[in-house]
Amino acid sequence: MKATILEKSDTLEEVIGYRFRDHNLLTQAMTHRSWAHEQVAPRFTHDARNLHNEALEFLGDSILGLVVADYLFKAYPQASEGELSRMKHRLVSAPTLTKASTELGLGEFVRFGRGEEKSGGRGKHALLADVFEAVTGAIFLDGGLEAATSFVVHALNKELRDVNPVAAAAADPKTMLQERLQAARQAAPQYTVVETLGPPHQRRFHVELKWNGGSARGEGNTIKAAEAAAAQVALQQMEQKEVD
C-alpha cells in the first residue's frame, strides 16, 4: 500500500464509526498474516503472531456472536431457540460479514504480503469476513462491549432490520428438513455425494438425500450448496404430498 495504516487511520475510523485510543490495535486488526510473516526471519515466524489479526479474529468472532445473540433475544422475545439460532447463524455467516466488510471498504485498508496482494487478497471473501471480526475484536479491547456493540449494529444495520424467523428458516432448508423429520419422530436425513463433474475450478457436486419415506437430489458448486438444494427439493415434495 502507498500509505501506512496509521496514515490512513482517520479515514478508516470514519468508515467504522469509532475512534481508537490505542492505534496499535487498529493496525493489528488490519494486518494479514502474510504481511507479518514477511517482516520476520523464517526461523522466528512465531514472533509474527502479535503483528497480524488472527488472534483478534478469534476474539471478534465471540464478541460478534454475543452482540447478535443479545440483539435477537431482545428483538424477538417470543422466538424459539431454533428460530433465534437460525437468525444468528445467518447474521454471523461469512457471506453476511463479507458483504458488510465490502460495503465499509475494509479491504482497501488491509496490509497484505506481496504474494497475497498479487493473488487478489483484497477481494477474497473469507479474508474480508475475517477482517470484520478482527475489527470487532480490536474495538472491544479498546473501548469495551458497548463500543463493539455500536460498531456491529452500525455495520450490520440493514441485515439486523431485515432478519426475521421466517426469512432465516427459508434460507436454511437443511435445518428446516431436520426439524420437520424430528417433529415426525423420524431418523435424521442422510446426504451422499453421488457425482462430481467439471474441472477443479468449476466443480459441480450432485448430492442424493434419503430419509424415511423418500429421496431427493440437488446440485451446487459446493457440497454444502448441493445438500441445501436437495433439502429444498425434499421440503417441496413433502409440501406437495400434504396438498395431495
Phi and psi in degrees as GROMACS dihedral restraints (atoms count N, CA, C in turn):
[ dihedral_restraints ]
;  ai    aj    ak    al  type     phi  dphi    fc
    3     4     5     6     1   -76.5    20    10
    4     5     6     7     1   -26.5    20    10
    6     7     8     9     1  -125.0    20    10
    7     8     9    10     1   150.9    20    10
    9    10    11    12     1   -76.6    20    10
   10    11    12    13     1   166.9    20    10
   12    13    14    15     1   -60.5    20    10
   13    14    15    16     1   -41.6    20    10
   15    16    17    18     1   -63.2    20    10
   16    17    18    19     1   -37.9    20    10
   18    19    20    21     1   -67.1    20    10
   19    20    21    22     1   -26.4    20    10
   21    22    23    24     1  -100.9    20    10
   22    23    24    25     1     5.3    20    10
   24    25    26    27     1   -62.1    20    10
   25    26    27    28     1   -37.0    20    10
   27    28    29    30     1   -60.2    20    10
   28    29    30    31     1   -45.4    20    10
   30    31    32    33     1   -65.1    20    10
   31    32    33    34     1   -43.4    20    10
   33    34    35    36     1   -63.7    20    10
   34    35    36    37     1   -41.1    20    10
   36    37    38    39     1   -66.1    20    10
   37    38    39    40     1   -33.6    20    10
   39    40    41    42     1   -65.0    20    10
   40    41    42    43     1   -39.5    20    10
   42    43    44    45     1   -62.6    20    10
   43    44    45    46     1   -45.5    20    10
   45    46    47    48     1   -88.9    20    10
   46    47    48    49     1    -9.9    20    10
   48    49    50    51     1    73.2    20    10
   49    50    51    52     1    31.7    20    10
   51    52    53    54     1  -149.3    20    10
   52    53    54    55     1   138.2    20    10
   54    55    56    57     1  -102.8    20    10
   55    56    57    58     1   122.0    20    10
   57    58    59    60     1   -81.8    20    10
   58    59    60    61     1   140.8    20    10
   60    61    62    63     1   -82.6    20    10
   61    62    63    64     1   -41.3    20    10
   63    64    65    66     1  -107.7    20    10
   64    65    66    67     1    99.7    20    10
   66    67    68    69     1   -72.3    20    10
   67    68    69    70     1   -13.6    20    10
   69    70    71    72     1   -63.8    20    10
   70    71    72    73     1   -33.4    20    10
   72    73    74    75     1   -65.6    20    10
   73    74    75    76     1   -41.0    20    10
   75    76    77    78     1   -65.2    20    10
   76    77    78    79     1   -43.2    20    10
   78    79    80    81     1   -61.3    20    10
   79    80    81    82     1   -44.0    20    10
   81    82    83    84     1   -63.2    20    10
   82    83    84    85     1   -40.9    20    10
   84    85    86    87     1   -62.1    20    10
   85    86    87    88     1   -29.9    20    10
   87    88    89    90     1  -100.7    20    10
   88    89    90    91     1    18.7    20    10
   90    91    92    93     1  -114.5    20    10
   91    92    93    94     1   119.7    20    10
   93    94    95    96     1   -80.0    20    10
   94    95    96    97     1   152.5    20    10
   96    97    98    99     1   -54.4    20    10
   97    98    99   100     1   -35.8    20    10
   99   100   101   102     1   -61.3    20    10
  100   101   102   103     1   -35.9    20    10
  102   103   104   105     1   -70.2    20    10
  103   104   105   106     1   -45.7    20    10
  105   106   107   108     1   -61.4    20    10
  106   107   108   109     1   -39.8    20    10
  108   109   110   111     1   -71.8    20    10
  109   110   111   112     1   -20.6    20    10
  111   112   113   114     1   -78.8    20    10
  112   113   114   115     1   -12.6    20    10
  114   115   116   117     1   -92.8    20    10
  115   116   117   118     1   -10.3    20    10
  117   118   119   120     1  -124.7    20    10
  118   119   120   121     1   157.0    20    10
  120   121   122   123     1   -65.6    20    10
  121   122   123   124     1   146.8    20    10
  123   124   125   126     1   -50.7    20    10
  124   125   126   127     1   -37.6    20    10
  126   127   128   129     1   -75.5    20    10
  127   128   129   130     1    -7.3    20    10
  129   130   131   132     1  -116.4    20    10
  130   131   132   133     1    28.3    20    10
  132   133   134   135     1   -60.4    20    10
  133   134   135   136     1   -26.4    20    10
  135   136   137   138     1   -64.7    20    10
  136   137   138   139     1   -21.7    20    10
  138   139   140   141     1   -73.8    20    10
  139   140   141   142     1   -13.4    20    10
  141   142   143   144     1   -80.3    20    10
  142   143   144   145     1   -10.3    20    10
  144   145   146   147     1   -62.7    20    10
  145   146   147   148     1   -28.8    20    10
  147   148   149   150     1   -86.8    20    10
  148   149   150   151     1    -0.1    20    10
  150   151   152   153     1   -97.9    20    10
  151   152   153   154     1   -17.3    20    10
  153   154   155   156     1  -115.9    20    10
  154   155   156   157     1  -178.9    20    10
  156   157   158   159     1   -99.8    20    10
  157   158   159   160     1     8.4    20    10
  159   160   161   162     1   -65.4    20    10
  160   161   162   163     1   -38.6    20    10
  162   163   164   165     1   -65.8    20    10
  163   164   165   166     1   -37.3    20    10
  165   166   167   168     1   -68.5    20    10
  166   167   168   169     1   -32.0    20    10
  168   169   170   171     1   -60.0    20    10
  169   170   171   172     1   -47.4    20    10
  171   172   173   174     1   -57.4    20    10
  172   173   174   175     1   -47.3    20    10
  174   175   176   177     1   -65.9    20    10
  175   176   177   178     1   -46.4    20    10
  177   178   179   180     1   -61.3    20    10
  178   179   180   181     1   -34.8    20    10
  180   181   182   183     1   -59.1    20    10
  181   182   183   184     1   -44.4    20    10
  183   184   185   186     1   -70.0    20    10
  184   185   186   187     1   -42.2    20    10
  186   187   188   189     1   -63.7    20    10
  187   188   189   190     1   -43.1    20    10
  189   190   191   192     1   -59.3    20    10
  190   191   192   193     1   -44.9    20    10
  192   193   194   195     1   -61.4    20    10
  193   194   195   196     1   -40.2    20    10
  195   196   197   198     1   -65.4    20    10
  196   197   198   199     1   -46.6    20    10
  198   199   200   201     1   -61.5    20    10
  199   200   201   202     1   -46.2    20    10
  201   202   203   204     1   -66.8    20    10
  202   203   204   205     1   -41.9    20    10
  204   205   206   207     1   -61.7    20    10
  205   206   207   208     1   -43.2    20    10
  207   208   209   210     1   -63.5    20    10
  208   209   210   211     1   -42.8    20    10
  210   211   212   213     1   -61.1    20    10
  211   212   213   214     1   -47.8    20    10
  213   214   215   216     1   -67.4    20    10
  214   215   216   217     1   -38.3    20    10
  216   217   218   219     1   -59.4    20    10
  217   218   219   220     1   -40.2    20    10
  219   220   221   222     1   -79.8    20    10
  220   221   222   223     1   -34.9    20    10
  222   223   224   225     1   -76.5    20    10
  223   224   225   226     1   -29.1    20    10
  225   226   227   228     1  -129.7    20    10
  226   227   228   229     1    70.6    20    10
  228   229   230   231     1   -63.3    20    10
  229   230   231   232     1   -21.5    20    10
  231   232   233   234     1   -96.7    20    10
  232   233   234   235     1    -2.2    20    10
  234   235   236   237     1   -71.6    20    10
  235   236   237   238     1   149.3    20    10
  237   238   239   240     1   -78.2    20    10
  238   239   240   241     1   167.9    20    10
  240   241   242   243     1   -60.1    20    10
  241   242   243   244     1   -41.3    20    10
  243   244   245   246     1   -62.5    20    10
  244   245   246   247     1   -42.8    20    10
  246   247   248   249     1   -64.6    20    10
  247   248   249   250     1   -42.8    20    10
  249   250   251   252     1   -63.4    20    10
  250   251   252   253     1   -40.9    20    10
  252   253   254   255     1   -64.2    20    10
  253   254   255   256     1   -42.0    20    10
  255   256   257   258     1   -65.3    20    10
  256   257   258   259     1   -41.8    20    10
  258   259   260   261     1   -65.1    20    10
  259   260   261   262     1   -42.3    20    10
  261   262   263   264     1   -62.7    20    10
  262   263   264   265     1   -45.5    20    10
  264   265   266   267     1   -56.6    20    10
  265   266   267   268     1   -42.0    20    10
  267   268   269   270     1   -66.7    20    10
  268   269   270   271     1   -40.4    20    10
  270   271   272   273     1   -72.5    20    10
  271   272   273   274     1   -32.5    20    10
  273   274   275   276     1   -99.9    20    10
  274   275   276   277     1     8.1    20    10
  276   277   278   279     1   -70.4    20    10
  277   278   279   280     1   157.9    20    10
  279   280   281   282     1   -57.5    20    10
  280   281   282   283     1   -43.8    20    10
  282   283   284   285     1   -59.6    20    10
  283   284   285   286     1   -40.6    20    10
  285   286   287   288     1   -66.1    20    10
  286   287   288   289     1   -44.4    20    10
  288   289   290   291     1   -68.8    20    10
  289   290   291   292     1   -36.7    20    10
  291   292   293   294     1   -61.9    20    10
  292   293   294   295     1   -43.9    20    10
  294   295   296   297     1   -62.0    20    10
  295   296   297   298     1   -45.4    20    10
  297   298   299   300     1   -64.8    20    10
  298   299   300   301     1   -42.0    20    10
  300   301   302   303     1   -63.7    20    10
  301   302   303   304     1   -40.5    20    10
  303   304   305   306     1   -65.5    20    10
  304   305   306   307     1   -43.9    20    10
  306   307   308   309     1   -64.4    20    10
  307   308   309   310     1   -32.5    20    10
  309   310   311   312     1   -78.7    20    10
  310   311   312   313     1   -17.7    20    10
  312   313   314   315     1    75.9    20    10
  313   314   315   316     1    27.5    20    10
  315   316   317   318     1   -62.9    20    10
  316   317   318   319     1   -32.2    20    10
  318   319   320   321     1   -58.0    20    10
  319   320   321   322     1   -28.7    20    10
  321   322   323   324     1   -70.7    20    10
  322   323   324   325     1   -16.6    20    10
  324   325   326   327     1  -102.7    20    10
  325   326   327   328     1    -6.9    20    10
  327   328   329   330     1   -76.7    20    10
  328   329   330   331     1   140.1    20    10
  330   331   332   333     1   -89.9    20    10
  331   332   333   334     1   118.6    20    10
  333   334   335   336     1  -114.5    20    10
  334   335   336   337     1   155.8    20    10
  336   337   338   339     1   -71.7    20    10
  337   338   339   340     1   165.6    20    10
  339   340   341   342     1   -59.4    20    10
  340   341   342   343     1   -42.4    20    10
  342   343   344   345     1   -65.1    20    10
  343   344   345   346     1   -45.1    20    10
  345   346   347   348     1   -66.0    20    10
  346   347   348   349     1   -36.3    20    10
  348   349   350   351     1   -62.1    20    10
  349   350   351   352     1   -44.7    20    10
  351   352   353   354     1   -67.6    20    10
  352   353   354   355     1   -29.1    20    10
  354   355   356   357     1   -86.8    20    10
  355   356   357   358     1     7.7    20    10
  357   358   359   360     1    83.6    20    10
  358   359   360   361     1    34.2    20    10
  360   361   362   363     1   -55.3    20    10
  361   362   363   364     1   -34.4    20    10
  363   364   365   366     1   -64.2    20    10
  364   365   366   367     1   -22.0    20    10
  366   367   368   369     1  -104.8    20    10
  367   368   369   370     1     0.6    20    10
  369   370   371   372     1   -74.0    20    10
  370   371   372   373     1   125.9    20    10
  372   373   374   375     1   -59.8    20    10
  373   374   375   376     1   -43.7    20    10
  375   376   377   378     1   -61.9    20    10
  376   377   378   379     1   -40.7    20    10
  378   379   380   381     1   -68.6    20    10
  379   380   381   382     1   -36.7    20    10
  381   382   383   384     1   -66.3    20    10
  382   383   384   385     1   -39.8    20    10
  384   385   386   387     1   -65.7    20    10
  385   386   387   388     1   -40.1    20    10
  387   388   389   390     1   -62.3    20    10
  388   389   390   391     1   -40.6    20    10
  390   391   392   393     1   -63.8    20    10
  391   392   393   394     1   -39.5    20    10
  393   394   395   396     1   -58.9    20    10
  394   395   396   397     1   -45.1    20    10
  396   397   398   399     1   -64.5    20    10
  397   398   399   400     1   -40.2    20    10
  399   400   401   402     1   -63.7    20    10
  400   401   402   403     1   -41.3    20    10
  402   403   404   405     1   -63.3    20    10
  403   404   405   406     1   -41.3    20    10
  405   406   407   408     1   -59.0    20    10
  406   407   408   409     1   -45.1    20    10
  408   409   410   411     1   -64.0    20    10
  409   410   411   412     1   -40.8    20    10
  411   412   413   414     1   -65.1    20    10
  412   413   414   415     1   -42.3    20    10
  414   415   416   417     1   -64.3    20    10
  415   416   417   418     1   -39.8    20    10
  417   418   419   420     1   -60.2    20    10
  418   419   420   421     1   -46.1    20    10
  420   421   422   423     1   -65.5    20    10
  421   422   423   424     1   -34.4    20    10
  423   424   425   426     1   -82.9    20    10
  424   425   426   427     1   -38.7    20    10
  426   427   428   429     1  -126.9    20    10
  427   428   429   430     1    -1.5    20    10
  429   430   431   432     1    90.4    20    10
  430   431   432   433     1  -178.6    20    10
  432   433   434   435     1   -65.2    20    10
  433   434   435   436     1   -37.3    20    10
  435   436   437   438     1   -62.1    20    10
  436   437   438   439     1   -42.9    20    10
  438   439   440   441     1   -66.2    20    10
  439   440   441   442     1   -42.4    20    10
  441   442   443   444     1   -63.9    20    10
  442   443   444   445     1   -39.1    20    10
  444   445   446   447     1   -62.2    20    10
  445   446   447   448     1   -43.4    20    10
  447   448   449   450     1   -60.6    20    10
  448   449   450   451     1   -41.6    20    10
  450   451   452   453     1   -64.5    20    10
  451   452   453   454     1   -48.4    20    10
  453   454   455   456     1   -61.4    20    10
  454   455   456   457     1   -44.9    20    10
  456   457   458   459     1   -64.6    20    10
  457   458   459   460     1   -38.2    20    10
  459   460   461   462     1   -65.7    20    10
  460   461   462   463     1   -47.1    20    10
  462   463   464   465     1   -74.1    20    10
  463   464   465   466     1   -32.2    20    10
  465   466   467   468     1  -106.8    20    10
  466   467   468   469     1    23.8    20    10
  468   469   470   471     1   -52.1    20    10
  469   470   471   472     1   -52.6    20    10
  471   472   473   474     1   -65.1    20    10
  472   473   474   475     1   -43.0    20    10
  474   475   476   477     1   -63.7    20    10
  475   476   477   478     1   -38.9    20    10
  477   478   479   480     1   -66.5    20    10
  478   479   480   481     1   -37.2    20    10
  480   481   482   483     1   -71.6    20    10
  481   482   483   484     1   -33.9    20    10
  483   484   485   486     1   -85.6    20    10
  484   485   486   487     1   -23.4    20    10
  486   487   488   489     1   -69.2    20    10
  487   488   489   490     1   143.7    20    10
  489   490   491   492     1  -159.1    20    10
  490   491   492   493     1   162.5    20    10
  492   493   494   495     1   -56.5    20    10
  493   494   495   496     1   -39.9    20    10
  495   496   497   498     1   -67.4    20    10
  496   497   498   499     1   -47.7    20    10
  498   499   500   501     1   -63.9    20    10
  499   500   501   502     1   -39.9    20    10
  501   502   503   504     1   -65.2    20    10
  502   503   504   505     1   -39.2    20    10
  504   505   506   507     1   -66.7    20    10
  505   506   507   508     1   -41.9    20    10
  507   508   509   510     1   -63.6    20    10
  508   509   510   511     1   -29.1    20    10
  510   511   512   513     1   -83.4    20    10
  511   512   513   514     1    -3.9    20    10
  513   514   515   516     1  -132.4    20    10
  514   515   516   517     1    70.9    20    10
  516   517   518   519     1   -63.6    20    10
  517   518   519   520     1   -29.0    20    10
  519   520   521   522     1   -64.1    20    10
  520   521   522   523     1   -43.2    20    10
  522   523   524   525     1   -67.5    20    10
  523   524   525   526     1   -40.3    20    10
  525   526   527   528     1   -59.7    20    10
  526   527   528   529     1   -43.6    20    10
  528   529   530   531     1   -65.2    20    10
  529   530   531   532     1   -43.8    20    10
  531   532   533   534     1   -58.2    20    10
  532   533   534   535     1   -46.6    20    10
  534   535   536   537     1   -66.7    20    10
  535   536   537   538     1   -36.2    20    10
  537   538   539   540     1   -65.8    20    10
  538   539   540   541     1   -42.4    20    10
  540   541   542   543     1   -68.1    20    10
  541   542   543   544     1   -39.2    20    10
  543   544   545   546     1   -62.0    20    10
  544   545   546   547     1   -41.5    20    10
  546   547   548   549     1   -62.4    20    10
  547   548   549   550     1   -30.7    20    10
  549   550   551   552     1   -90.1    20    10
  550   551   552   553     1     5.7    20    10
  552   553   554   555     1    59.2    20    10
  553   554   555   556     1    40.6    20    10
  555   556   557   558     1  -105.5    20    10
  556   557   558   559     1   162.5    20    10
  558   559   560   561     1   -68.3    20    10
  559   560   561   562     1   158.6    20    10
  561   562   563   564     1   -64.7    20    10
  562   563   564   565     1   148.5    20    10
  564   565   566   567     1   -68.8    20    10
  565   566   567   568     1   152.8    20    10
  567   568   569   570     1  -115.8    20    10
  568   569   570   571     1   127.0    20    10
  570   571   572   573     1  -107.9    20    10
  571   572   573   574     1   133.9    20    10
  573   574   575   576     1  -135.9    20    10
  574   575   576   577     1   129.8    20    10
  576   577   578   579     1   -76.4    20    10
  577   578   579   580     1   117.3    20    10
  579   580   581   582     1  -104.4    20    10
  580   581   582   583     1   -15.7    20    10
  582   583   584   585     1  -161.8    20    10
  583   584   585   586     1   142.0    20    10
  585   586   587   588     1  -129.3    20    10
  586   587   588   589     1   122.1    20    10
  588   589   590   591     1  -121.6    20    10
  589   590   591   592     1   158.7    20    10
  591   592   593   594     1    91.6    20    10
  592   593   594   595     1   163.5    20    10
  594   595   596   597     1   -68.7    20    10
  595   596   597   598     1   165.9    20    10
  597   598   599   600     1   -52.8    20    10
  598   599   600   601     1   -35.7    20    10
  600   601   602   603     1   -87.2    20    10
  601   602   603   604     1    -2.1    20    10
  603   604   605   606     1  -140.4    20    10
  604   605   606   607     1    50.4    20    10
  606   607   608   609     1   -67.9    20    10
  607   608   609   610     1   144.7    20    10
  609   610   611   612     1  -127.2    20    10
  610   611   612   613     1   120.4    20    10
  612   613   614   615     1  -101.5    20    10
  613   614   615   616     1   136.1    20    10
  615   616   617   618     1  -113.5    20    10
  616   617   618   619     1   124.5    20    10
  618   619   620   621     1  -119.6    20    10
  619   620   621   622     1   137.8    20    10
  621   622   623   624     1  -106.0    20    10
  622   623   624   625     1   132.7    20    10
  624   625   626   627     1  -113.3    20    10
  625   626   627   628     1   131.2    20    10
  627   628   629   630     1  -126.9    20    10
  628   629   630   631     1   141.2    20    10
  630   631   632   633     1  -144.5    20    10
  631   632   633   634     1   172.2    20    10
  633   634   635   636     1   -64.6    20    10
  634   635   636   637     1   103.3    20    10
  636   637   638   639     1   107.9    20    10
  637   638   639   640     1     4.5    20    10
  639   640   641   642     1  -176.9    20    10
  640   641   642   643     1   174.2    20    10
  642   643   644   645     1  -151.1    20    10
  643   644   645   646     1   158.6    20    10
  645   646   647   648     1  -155.2    20    10
  646   647   648   649     1   160.7    20    10
  648   649   650   651     1  -127.2    20    10
  649   650   651   652     1   152.4    20    10
  651   652   653   654     1  -149.3    20    10
  652   653   654   655     1   159.9    20    10
  654   655   656   657     1  -137.7    20    10
  655   656   657   658     1   157.2    20    10
  657   658   659   660     1  -172.0    20    10
  658   659   660   661     1   172.4    20    10
  660   661   662   663     1   -82.9    20    10
  661   662   663   664     1    -2.1    20    10
  663   664   665   666     1  -137.0    20    10
  664   665   666   667     1   161.0    20    10
  666   667   668   669     1   -63.2    20    10
  667   668   669   670     1   -40.1    20    10
  669   670   671   672     1   -60.5    20    10
  670   671   672   673     1   -43.2    20    10
  672   673   674   675     1   -66.1    20    10
  673   674   675   676     1   -38.1    20    10
  675   676   677   678     1   -66.7    20    10
  676   677   678   679     1   -40.2    20    10
  678   679   680   681     1   -63.5    20    10
  679   680   681   682     1   -42.2    20    10
  681   682   683   684     1   -62.9    20    10
  682   683   684   685     1   -40.2    20    10
  684   685   686   687     1   -64.4    20    10
  685   686   687   688     1   -40.5    20    10
  687   688   689   690     1   -65.4    20    10
  688   689   690   691     1   -41.2    20    10
  690   691   692   693     1   -63.0    20    10
  691   692   693   694     1   -38.2    20    10
  693   694   695   696     1   -64.6    20    10
  694   695   696   697     1   -40.5    20    10
  696   697   698   699     1   -63.5    20    10
  697   698   699   700     1   -41.9    20    10
  699   700   701   702     1   -61.7    20    10
  700   701   702   703     1   -42.9    20    10
  702   703   704   705     1   -62.8    20    10
  703   704   705   706     1   -40.6    20    10
  705   706   707   708     1   -64.1    20    10
  706   707   708   709     1   -39.9    20    10
  708   709   710   711     1   -62.9    20    10
  709   710   711   712     1   -42.6    20    10
  711   712   713   714     1   -64.8    20    10
  712   713   714   715     1   -41.0    20    10
  714   715   716   717     1   -66.1    20    10
  715   716   717   718     1   -37.4    20    10
  717   718   719   720     1   -65.8    20    10
  718   719   720   721     1   -39.3    20    10
  720   721   722   723     1   -62.2    20    10
  721   722   723   724     1   -37.9    20    10
  723   724   725   726     1   -66.1    20    10
  724   725   726   727     1   -37.7    20    10
  726   727   728   729     1   -68.3    20    10
  727   728   729   730     1   -42.6    20    10
